[in-house]
């Protein structure tokens, strides 16, 4: 089995409004959770209650994501200011 080597160098990652993107996604997951909670019985009757918990898990993981990207963004800004 031969070792795979890339033919081209990987491009630089794109930087954008990462904190805003993660925050927006987290809000969407939480809103979807809140919209579905009143219909819990309907979902449970059809064995689809995992939809509700998936939305809550998405919101919870989104909170961890917000914390992570804010720390990352601060570290990148700090590194850029130290290089100057």
N, C-alpha and C positions, 0 to 999 in steps of 0.2 A: 504494500500500500504506500503510495507516494505521498509526500507531504504537500499539502496545498499551499501555494503562495499566490498572493494577489497580483494581478497584472498591472493594476493602477493603484495609485495612492488614494486613500479615502479622502473625500472632501471635508472641509471644516463643517462642524454642525451649525445649523441655522439657529440664530438667536432671535427670539421674538418676545412678545409679552407673555412670558411663561406663567407668572404669578396670576395675571388676570385670566388666562385660559384655564388654569387649574381651579381658581376660585369660581369661575362661571360654571364649570362642569360640576363642581361640588354643590353649588346652589341648585342646579338642574336636578341632580340626584335627590337632594333633600325635598324639593318641591314635588317630585314624582312620588316620593314616600308619603308626604302629607296628603296628596290627592288620593292615594290608594287606601289609606288607613280607614276612612269611613266605610269602605266596601270590603273590609276584611272578611266578613261572613261570606260574601259572594265568592271571593277568591278561595276561601277555605273549603267551601262546598264543592268546588271544582278541582280541588287539590292543586291550586295555583298560588297558594299563599307565599311560596318562595319568591314570587315577584316582589312582594312588599319588602321582604328581608334583603333581597338583592339591592333594592334602592337604598335601604338604610346602610348596608355594607358599603355601597358606592359613596354615600355621603361621609361615612366614617373614614374610609380610605382617602377620600378627598381632603379631609382635615389633616391627615398625616402628610398628604402631598403638598398642601399649602405650607405647612410648617417646613417641609423639606426644601421646597423651591425658594422660600423666603430666605432660608439660611444659605442656600447655594448662591442666590442673587447677591446677598450681602458679602459673601466670600469673594465672588467675582469682582464686585465693586472695590473691595478692600485691596485685592491683588492688583487691579488696574491703578489704583491711587499710589500704591507702593512702588510700582514700576516707573512712575513719573518723576 
